[in-house]
Amino acid sequence: MKKEDLTPRNNKGQKHGYCEFYYSNGDIGYKGNYINDNAHGYWEAYHRNGNIRYKGKFIKNEQYGYWEFYYNNGGELNRKEYIIL
């Protein structure tokens, strides 16, 4: 069964607002905000096993600021990056 796309959209049909994506098993895949089809603000993504994959901020679809990336093994930190636009 295909899941309905519940991503909020603006009057131009662009993704706009808070969004969550779920894997077919019902576990969360990622969550964050869009502004006019661009990822914007704080985002988190998860491995298929439910462990955190990464977290950080986007500005107009570009990674910005402190980002943390995690291994698939239970949340062990892989690396931190500071990204400047």
Buried (B, 14 or more C-beta within 10 A) or exposed (E): EEEEEEBEBEEEEBBBEEBEBBBEEEEEBBBBBBBEBBBBEEBBBBBEEEBBBBBBBBBEEEBBBEBBBBBBEEEEEEEEEEBEE
